[in-house]
Amino acid sequence: MKTISEFRAEGRSLLTGHLNSAALFTFVYLLFAWLVGQIPSVIIGQPGTGSIFPLFTCSFILGLALLPLEVGYVWMFLTHKRGLVLLSDAGITSMYRAYQDVWRVLLTMFVKQIYIMFWTLLLIVPGIIKAISYSMTAYVLYDYPELSYDDAITRSSDIMRGHKMQYFLLILSFIGWFLLGLITLGIGFIWIYPYITATTVAFYDAVRNEYESSQDKHEGTATDQSF
């Protein structure tokens, strides 16, 4: 398994020659998410003008509608990493690919958040552990289209077994970049977010390949024992 420094180097390498495209997609993604987030206040008004329930309900529904966009965004980096569709060749509509499988994607990501919320209500630490375990669910949805929502979440947990601490430290290594994004009033995230996503994609491919290899060995051993 590669080190954190090697994963980050691979993330930077993936963006070489494609950073402008990645930044453009990120800008559109964040802008669209922000605009959608303003809709409840525009339609219903501020919380003080009436019941907060309609505002919460509208925000909740729109938040659900944005989940496939989040998935589609990371899928772009995954296909780029594998040389299927490079970021510099992809169109803006590529971010909306997950909407083609909207119900499976939507249900999976929603249930994932519910699971994390319940674990967090028990204790903060278990909630963090489960969030890390389920962190590869969006990528699993791409690689295993046959899996149902619960199976996709479980597959993410299986893939992350033995790698949760390394992933936690990998994300923690970007703390300086997060602070830089805040200092620049969020503008820096247009370039920082692609860096983090590309690095996460590199990490996912590594742990998934290790998982698939272990499954092949297990199946091979089971086959040998059957003879």
N, C-alpha and C positions, 0 to 999 in steps of 0.2 A: 504494500500500500504506500502511496506517495505521501510526502510530508505536506504540512499546511503551506509552506513556502512554495513547494512544487505545484500544488493546486492553484495557488494564486498566480504563479508564473504562467500556468496553462490558461487561466482565465484572461490574463493580459494578452497572451499570444492569440487567443481566439478573437480578440477585438482588434488586433493589428490590421489596419487597412479597412476596418468596418466600423470604427468608433463613431463616425459621423452618422451613419445609418442607424446604429444602435441608439445614439442620443436622440435622433429624430423620432424613432419609434417610442422611446421612453417619454419624450415630451408629449407626444400625442396621447399616449396611454395615461399619463398623470393628468393632463389637461382634461381629457374626456371624463376621467374618474372624478375630478374636482367639479366639473360642470354638472355632472349627474348628481353629485352631492349637494348642489345648490338648489335643485329642483324642489325639494320639500319646503324650504323656507320661502321660495318664490310663490309656490302655489298656496300653501297653508298659512305662511307668515311665521313670525317669531313665536317661541313657546309662550311668551307672556300674553299674547293676544287671544288665547283660547286654550282649549284642552290640548295637552301634550300628546295624547294618544294618537290622533291622526298624523301628527308630525313623526312620531316614532314608527308608526305602521308604514308610512310612505318611505321613510329612510330605510327601514328593514327590507322592504320589497325591492327597492332600487339597489341596495347592497347585495342582495341575492342575484340580481340581474347582472351585476358586475363580476361575479365570480368566474364565469366562463372567459371573460376578458383577461383576468389575471392568469388563468390557465393558458390561454392562447398566447399570451406574452412570453411565458417561459418555454412554450413549445417552439417558438421561433428560434430561441437560442439553442434548443436541443437539436433541431433540424440543421441549424447552422454548424454546430459542433460536429455533426456526423456527415457534413458535406452534401446534404440533400437539397437544401435551399439556403444559400448564403444570405446573410443579413443585407448585404449590398445589392442583392438581386430580388429580395422579397418586397412585396408591396404592403401598404398600410393595412389592406384587408386581411393579410396573413394573421394579424392579431385576433381576428374574429373567427378563426378556424374552429375553435372549441364549440362555437354556437351550432355547428353542424351536428354535434352530439350533445345538444344542450341539456337534455333531461338527465342523462347519466352523469355528465360533468357537474351539473348544478346540484343534484342530489348527493353525489359523493363529497363535494367540497362543503356542502351544508352540514352533512352528517359528521364530517371530520371536525368542523368547528364546534358542533354540539358535544362531541366526545371530549375535546380539549377543554371546553367550558366546564363540563361535569367533573373532570379530573382536577381542574384548577379549584373548583369549589371545595373539593375534599382537602387539598393542600396545594400550596404554590409549587413546591418542588415536583410532585408527581405530574402536575399540569405541564411544567416545562419539559419534563422527560417525554411525556406523550406528544407534545407539540413537535419535538425533535423526531420522535419515532414516525410520526405521520407527515413529516416535512417533504417527503418525496412523492406524495400522493398525486400531485399534478403530473409528474413525469411518468408515473405508473399508468395513469389514464391513457397516455400516448402509446406506451410500449405494450400494454396488455389490454387491448380494446374488448377482449372477451370477458373481462372481470366485471362483476357487479360492483355497486358502490362499496359495500362492506368488505368484499374481497380485495378491492383495490387498496383500501386503507390498511388491511391486514398485510398485504404484500409490501407496502411501504415499511411497515413495522418489521417484517422479516428481513428486508434488504438492509435496514439500518441496524440490525442486531450486531452488536460488537463495534459499532462505528459512531454511536451517539456522542460520546465524549469528544471524539475528533471533530465531528461536525460542530459541536458547541464551541470548541476552541477556534475552529475556522471562522465562524460567524463573529466570535468575540474579537478576532484579529482585525476586523474592519471597524472597530470602535472609533479609531482616529478619523476614518473616512466619514463615519456618521456625524462626528462633531464638525468636520469641515462642511458637510452638507447643511448643518444647522447654522453655522456661522455665515454661510452664503445665502441665508434666508430660503433655503430649499433649492436654489438654482443648481447647486453642485450635484444634486441627486440625479440630474439628467445624465451625467456621466458616471456617477458613482454606482447607481442602480444597475446599469449594464455590466459593470465590473463584477459586482457581487453575484449577479445572475449567471454570468459566464463561468465564474469560479464554482458556483453551486452545480452547474451542469457538468463540469469536469468531475466534480466529486461524485455526483450521481452515477455517471457512466462507470466510474471505477468500482463503486460498491455494488452496482447492479451486475457488472461483469463477474465480480467475485461471487455474488450470490448465485448467478447462473452456473458458474463453474462448480460450485459446491453441490448444486442440484443435480448436475450431470454426473458427478462422481457418486452421489448417493444412488441415483437410478442405475448406474453401472454396477455398483456393488450389489444392489437388490437383484439385478438380472443375473449376476454371477452366482448368487446364492440360490437362485431358483433352479439351476441346473444340477 
